[in-house]
Amino acid sequence: MKKTAYSFLVSKMIEGKRIRLRSFELSDLDEIMRHWNNMELRNLLGNVDRGPASRNDEEEWIRSTWKQRQERRAFTFAIETITDNKPIGGTGLFNIDWTSRSAMTGISIYNPEYWGKGYGQESMNLILSFAFQNLNLNRMELETFDFNKRAQKCYLKVGFKEVGRRRKARFIDNQYRDEIIMDILRDEWFTKTKG
C-alpha cells in the first residue's frame, strides 16, 4: 500500500502536555467497556436510544476507524494520558468535506474520573491543531446538547461560537432537548492560540 503524507501524520502520536492522541487499538477494549455503557455518559452523547454497546460492537467500531482513516473519510483518535498511557476517551474529525475544507468534530472523555479537569479542552486544541495545521481544513463544526454545560464551557474556551440551535430536537432522559451547533474557523483558532 502506498504511504501518503496523511498516513504518516496519523501514524505518529499527537502529544500535548498531559495527553496524546493516537489510533484506537483492540487493546483499548477493556477500558472502553469499563465506561462506555455509563448512562450519564450515554445521555451526554445522546446515544442512549441505541441501547447498551457490546464488546463486539466496539471491536467492529475500532476496526472501522482504521478503514475510514485509510480512505481519508475520518480521523479518529484515542485520548491517552501521557503519565500512565491510559486511554480516557476519544476525539476525531468526521464528515470531512475536502472541497470546502470543513469537518465535524467532537470529544468524549469516557472515564468520569477525568471529567472537569481540562482534558477535554486539551484534546480539542490538539485535534484542531491537527485539522488546521496538518490537514489545512478551514472550518470545524460540532454539536452538543443544551444540558451539557461542561462541554459548552470547554468549546467556548477553545474558541467555538454558537451558530445555531435545533429546538427540542432530541428526546433524552424523558425530556426534549435542544441541539446546539457550534463552529470555529481556522483564522479564529490561530488568533485565539496566539493571543
Secondary structure, 3 states (H helix, E strand, C coil): CCCCHHHHHHHCCEECCCEEEECCCHHHHHHHHHHCCCHHHHHHHCCHHHCCCCHHHHHHHHHHHHHHHHCCCCEEEEEEECCCCCEEEEEEEEEEECCCCEEEEEEEECCHHHCCCCHHHHHHHHHHHHHHHHCCCCEEEEEEECCCHHHHHHHHHHCCEEEEEEEEEEEECCEEEEEEEEEEEHHHHHHHHHC
